[in-house]
Amino acid sequence: MDADHGLDLEAIFRVIDEAPVFVVRFSLIEQRLLVDARPGADGQPFIEIVPPVNGAAERYRYLQKVRPEVPLPEQITVFFWPRALQVMRDLGVCGRIEARVAREGGDAAVERARRVFREAERLERADVVAAIRGGEGYETVWERPRA
């Protein structure tokens, strides 16, 4: 357990290292990180930022649609990430995911993972800006008086 962040990093690392398919639910963005470490027809694992779904059956249908050549997994493991993506980087979680996809797909998979993490960070920044400005889905608490 990481006392400073309230996370069971050992359990998270176990999921990353062992689960064939896992999803990371973020606290700051609605999108999810989906990792299917099993090689597809191209010999590569699948790692992508995906929209949320309404249940496991919908996630299985999504996987079947995007990876029809790969049999559906027996289970999809999900864990919640309650902190910013920078904390995910700082604690080695992103590096652990990169190492996992590297084992399955080499340098190409690592580069794909890095692009996906950059996209997640872009989404997170956009969400923070929307929260500050009172964008869609947010309401400002304090607004500067207009002259």
N, C-alpha and C positions, 0 to 999 in steps of 0.2 A: 504494500500500500504506500503510495506517495503521500506523505502526511501534508505537504504543502498544498497539494492540489486535490486531495480527497479521491484519488484514483487508484484502482488496483491494477497497476501496470503489469504485474506478473500475469494476471488473467488476460489482459488485453494482448500482451505479447504471445501468450499461448494460442489465442484465437488467430492472430495474424500468422503465426508459424504453422498451425495445424489445420485450420478450417479450410476446406476446399473453396467455399464461397462464404463471404461475409460482407456485411453492410455496416457502415459507420453512420449513425444519426448524429448530426451536429446540433448544437444549441442555438447558434447564431444564424444559421441559414436553413431553409426548409429542404433543400436538396440533400441527397445522400451520396456517400461514396460507396460504390459497389465494386467489389473485387472478386472475380472468379479466377482463381489461380490455376485452374485446369487449362491446359493448352487447347486452343481451338484449331480449326482447319489450317490456319496460318502458322500454327505452332506457338502462338502467343497467348498469354493470359489476358483476361479482360479487366480493365480498370477504367472506371468512368464516373463522372458526377451524373446522377440520375434523379428524376423527380420522385417525390414521396409517393407511396401507394397506400391503398386502403386495407391492406392485409397481405398475408403470405401468399395466398393464391394469386393475387394480382402480380406480386413480385416474380413468382414462378412463370406466369404467362409472359411477363416482360423478358425474362431470361430466355425463354423458349423462342421469342420473337427475334432477339438480338444475336442469339447463338444457337440457331436451329441444328447445327452440326454436333453440338455437345449435349449429351444426355442431361436431363434435369438432375440436380444434386438431391441427395437424400434429405438434406436440411440446409437452411441458410441461417448462419449465425449473425445476430445483430448485437452491436454494442453502442452505447450512447457516449458521445464525446462532449462533456459539459463546458469545455473551455475553448478559447480561440485557437485557430490553426497554428499560430506562432508557438503556443504552448505545446501543441502536438509535435511540432518540429523540435523544440527545445528538449523535450523529454525522450526523443528518439523514436517516436511512434512512426513518423513519416519515413525515417530511415529504415525501420524494421519492415514496413510495407514495401519499400523499394528493394530491400534485400530479398523478400519473399518473391516478388515478381521477377527479380533477376535470376533466381534459381530456376524459374520456370521458362523465362523468355529472354534472358540475356540483356544486353545493353539497350536494345530497342524497347523492351518492356520498362526499363528504368526511366528512359527518356519520356515514355508515355505517362508513367506515374508522375514525373516531375511536372509535365504539362497539366495534368489533372489537378495536382496540388496548387499550381498557380491559378487555375480557373476557380478553384474553391476559395482561395484567398481573395480573388477579384470579387466574387459573389459576396463574401463576408464584408469586404470594404464597402461595397455598394449598399449593403443592408445597414451598416453602421451610419453611412451618410444619410440614408433615407430616414433612419431613426432620429438623427440630429435635426434634419430639415423638416421633419413631419411629412415625409413622403408617403406613398401608398402603403396602407396598413399601419401607419403610425400617426400620432397626433402630438403636436408640440405642447409641452407643458408651459414653456415660457417663450414669449416672442418679444422681440425688440419693438418698442413703440415706433410707429411710422410717423415721419415728419410731415 
